[in-house]
């Protein structure tokens, strides 16, 4: 049962990253590359009818985490207190940036909400990357100092940073050079992903330029991924032990690299959706490879006193997990149906949807 | 430690109070938009569709505010109430996860279609998407109140040795006797808010002599919906709720009614007075004898236990707050019924649109259903204190063990600043939409 809900949770998380990821990416592109009013309109039209439903995946991920793995939910949400609340604030700015911009026709009003939308999207991509870094690196569970736990073994609290910014320091911070690297990967990967979505869903004049942007950023992404793999062993002494034990898991890293290398051909793609497909593969592969490397851990412990949080010691009780399967299957079928309807109605190019013209 | 509990409670209270200003309008207004749309489909009169379109603009803005302030609610269970989440997540996580899966996806997927898809979908399908948005928002209310009901009246659980609550009967979460009365009472409260808002905007147009045709439609619709919901919120749903509290939480009942002494021969109902908890008495009392006994048990001399019968350790934490919240709610509810009755009579006599003093009152009443809904929730929540799970888990034992009070104060201040901004923006933009008024179009 734990394994079932773990797979459900990770699937939902991946869907969230792929879907809201293109919204964040579109925000980053909007911030740096959208110069004219037409460019901006194209971008907001491309994500306008979707971003809200995409954000619901985050709420659903939170809900399933709460219900299936309540100890992990309690431990990680209180331990990562400050960045989580800041993510909430940023989500608010992203949303009102998008929704309020079109409400008043005034250049200054529009400029404020354009920046709110763009900057919040950028920081969200950065924060989510940093969050992934924290999960991989692990935390000082039980807040052990000198071999003594200050709290119950599954609780912890991290400040935003420590003075050394080192992932190996005794007192860890949320932002260190390792987690920051993953944050930057998040920004670059989602910028590519968002650009691909805009190319896919619009006939904007921006598209030709965005193809070049994707091509160039893809080099940066490849370099950052290689660097992160080279230093991975500093964080995790045996990064590949799961892959050695279960060789079929290599399929995930292979998908990741298919995604990256596929994108180098972005300039010659005939179909506009192809780039989006490859960046989705990259995100899917990258995320699954990362969690596969630490499985069955969900939050590793950096001390030797308290055990890692794994899918087995943080899960809810058996009966609840079983009964949840029934309603979840029904709900999942419904959600799939909604998505089919939604994307069917808004299929093809979105240039004329008139988002924000209330 | 005391500070931590205080800041955690303040942050939750502040964020949920602000948040619930929006969903109460969302739920009620979705029903009324569906009504306008349905009326348009039946009569083919364009003004109903224009009315639906106009309220959709307010709805979209309001919905966005509800969404952005709603996500912090789900996160805060984990960030600020980690111990509570850990101990009860196996149970309340069920209903909260179901809310995400069943209602938020429904609402958000079809809201996009509803707002941007009228041309693409055609009128009938467009009506259907509106109906689905309504269904999603009410399902969300239902599942949240299922969660709330479990905290008020825990069912279907067992407690393990390590203090964890585990579910042993899923069906019990939904057959909880607390759930149906609370859900219906709350939904009627939300329809009251939307009817008063629609009526107030209509009255504003009539008094201003602009968009008069819409003004009449809004006043009429608002008054009819308002009359029905104001009556239903009191009877049977409110009555049913009060009886539930009297039966299952007698100390809460005594506190919210302001009853200190158990009176032989039946208890009076307190209309006005200030509780003096230190000296266990009520100052400046205006009361009507025996009514409370009759309302609660349909018997003039039924015994109602006063606060003095209970040990102080089980007293609600804030008795005066609870008492005022309850009395403000009930007092406003009574005023709502009276106002809507008078307005309905004038409507029936075809004089309402010219009766200026009623239109003025309808317009100025706009904030009060929000106050009534908020104080109603304060009654429920303060009534449950000092418990998170009634009689089983104390609020003080539910907070996050590792988050310092300084961190919580930091985020509380942040939320206050940010929500102040959101509130101002909402008022400004809603005012702009209302001032501009509905646009008339020709479809037929």
Boltz contact constraints between the chains, C-beta under 6 A:
constraints:
  - contact:
      token1: [A, 49]
      token2: [B, 112]
      max_distance: 6.0
  - contact:
      token1: [A, 49]
      token2: [B, 116]
      max_distance: 6.0
  - contact:
      token1: [A, 52]
      token2: [B, 108]
      max_distance: 6.0
  - contact:
      token1: [A, 53]
      token2: [B, 108]
      max_distance: 6.0
  - contact:
      token1: [A, 53]
      token2: [B, 109]
      max_distance: 6.0
  - contact:
      token1: [A, 56]
      token2: [B, 104]
      max_distance: 6.0
  - contact:
      token1: [A, 56]
      token2: [B, 105]
      max_distance: 6.0
  - contact:
      token1: [A, 56]
      token2: [B, 108]
      max_distance: 6.0
  - contact:
      token1: [A, 59]
      token2: [B, 74]
      max_distance: 6.0
  - contact:
      token1: [A, 59]
      token2: [B, 100]
      max_distance: 6.0
  - contact:
      token1: [A, 59]
      token2: [B, 104]
      max_distance: 6.0
  - contact:
      token1: [A, 60]
      token2: [B, 100]
      max_distance: 6.0
  - contact:
      token1: [A, 60]
      token2: [B, 101]
      max_distance: 6.0
  - contact:
      token1: [A, 62]
      token2: [B, 74]
      max_distance: 6.0
  - contact:
      token1: [A, 63]
      token2: [B, 96]
      max_distance: 6.0
  - contact:
      token1: [A, 63]
      token2: [B, 97]
      max_distance: 6.0
  - contact:
      token1: [A, 63]
      token2: [B, 100]
      max_distance: 6.0
  - contact:
      token1: [A, 64]
      token2: [B, 97]
      max_distance: 6.0
  - contact:
      token1: [A, 66]
      token2: [B, 89]
      max_distance: 6.0
  - contact:
      token1: [A, 66]
      token2: [B, 93]
      max_distance: 6.0
  - contact:
      token1: [A, 66]
      token2: [B, 96]
      max_distance: 6.0
  - contact:
      token1: [A, 67]
      token2: [B, 93]
      max_distance: 6.0
  - contact:
      token1: [A, 67]
      token2: [B, 94]
      max_distance: 6.0
  - contact:
      token1: [A, 67]
      token2: [B, 97]
      max_distance: 6.0
  - contact:
      token1: [A, 70]
      token2: [B, 85]
      max_distance: 6.0
  - contact:
      token1: [A, 70]
      token2: [B, 86]
      max_distance: 6.0
  - contact:
      token1: [A, 70]
      token2: [B, 89]
      max_distance: 6.0
  - contact:
      token1: [A, 70]
      token2: [B, 90]
      max_distance: 6.0
  - contact:
      token1: [A, 70]
      token2: [B, 93]
      max_distance: 6.0
  - contact:
      token1: [A, 71]
      token2: [B, 86]
      max_distance: 6.0
  - contact:
      token1: [A, 73]
      token2: [B, 78]
      max_distance: 6.0
  - contact:
      token1: [A, 73]
      token2: [B, 85]
      max_distance: 6.0
  - contact:
      token1: [A, 74]
      token2: [B, 78]
      max_distance: 6.0
  - contact:
      token1: [A, 74]
      token2: [B, 82]
      max_distance: 6.0
  - contact:
      token1: [A, 74]
      token2: [B, 85]
      max_distance: 6.0
  - contact:
      token1: [A, 74]
      token2: [B, 86]
      max_distance: 6.0
  - contact:
      token1: [A, 77]
      token2: [B, 78]
      max_distance: 6.0
  - contact:
      token1: [A, 77]
      token2: [B, 79]
      max_distance: 6.0
  - contact:
      token1: [A, 78]
      token2: [B, 79]
      max_distance: 6.0
  - contact:
      token1: [A, 78]
      token2: [B, 82]
      max_distance: 6.0
  - contact:
      token1: [A, 78]
      token2: [B, 400]
      max_distance: 6.0
  - contact:
      token1: [A, 78]
      token2: [B, 402]
      max_distance: 6.0
  - contact:
      token1: [A, 78]
      token2: [B, 403]
      max_distance: 6.0
  - contact:
      token1: [A, 81]
      token2: [B, 79]
      max_distance: 6.0
  - contact:
      token1: [A, 81]
      token2: [B, 403]
      max_distance: 6.0
  - contact:
      token1: [A, 81]
      token2: [B, 407]
      max_distance: 6.0
  - contact:
      token1: [A, 84]
      token2: [B, 79]
      max_distance: 6.0
  - contact:
      token1: [A, 85]
      token2: [B, 411]
      max_distance: 6.0
  - contact:
      token1: [A, 88]
      token2: [B, 72]
      max_distance: 6.0
  - contact:
      token1: [A, 88]
      token2: [B, 75]
      max_distance: 6.0
  - contact:
      token1: [A, 92]
      token2: [B, 68]
      max_distance: 6.0
  - contact:
      token1: [A, 95]
      token2: [B, 68]
      max_distance: 6.0
  - contact:
      token1: [A, 99]
      token2: [B, 64]
      max_distance: 6.0
  - contact:
      token1: [A, 103]
      token2: [B, 429]
      max_distance: 6.0
  - contact:
      token1: [A, 151]
      token2: [B, 401]
      max_distance: 6.0
  - contact:
      token1: [A, 151]
      token2: [B, 402]
      max_distance: 6.0
  - contact:
      token1: [A, 155]
      token2: [B, 401]
      max_distance: 6.0
  - contact:
      token1: [A, 155]
      token2: [B, 402]
      max_distance: 6.0
  - contact:
      token1: [A, 157]
      token2: [B, 402]
      max_distance: 6.0
  - contact:
      token1: [A, 316]
      token2: [B, 90]
      max_distance: 6.0
  - contact:
      token1: [A, 317]
      token2: [B, 90]
      max_distance: 6.0
  - contact:
      token1: [A, 317]
      token2: [B, 166]
      max_distance: 6.0
  - contact:
      token1: [A, 319]
      token2: [B, 167]
      max_distance: 6.0
  - contact:
      token1: [A, 319]
      token2: [B, 168]
      max_distance: 6.0
  - contact:
      token1: [A, 320]
      token2: [B, 90]
      max_distance: 6.0
  - contact:
      token1: [A, 320]
      token2: [B, 167]
      max_distance: 6.0
  - contact:
      token1: [A, 323]
      token2: [B, 170]
      max_distance: 6.0
  - contact:
      token1: [A, 331]
      token2: [B, 101]
      max_distance: 6.0
  - contact:
      token1: [A, 331]
      token2: [B, 102]
      max_distance: 6.0
  - contact:
      token1: [A, 335]
      token2: [B, 105]
      max_distance: 6.0
  - contact:
      token1: [A, 338]
      token2: [B, 105]
      max_distance: 6.0
  - contact:
      token1: [A, 338]
      token2: [B, 109]
      max_distance: 6.0
  - contact:
      token1: [A, 342]
      token2: [B, 109]
      max_distance: 6.0
  - contact:
      token1: [A, 345]
      token2: [B, 113]
      max_distance: 6.0
  - contact:
      token1: [A, 345]
      token2: [B, 117]
      max_distance: 6.0
  - contact:
      token1: [A, 345]
      token2: [B, 120]
      max_distance: 6.0
  - contact:
      token1: [A, 353]
      token2: [B, 116]
      max_distance: 6.0
  - contact:
      token1: [A, 358]
      token2: [B, 57]
      max_distance: 6.0
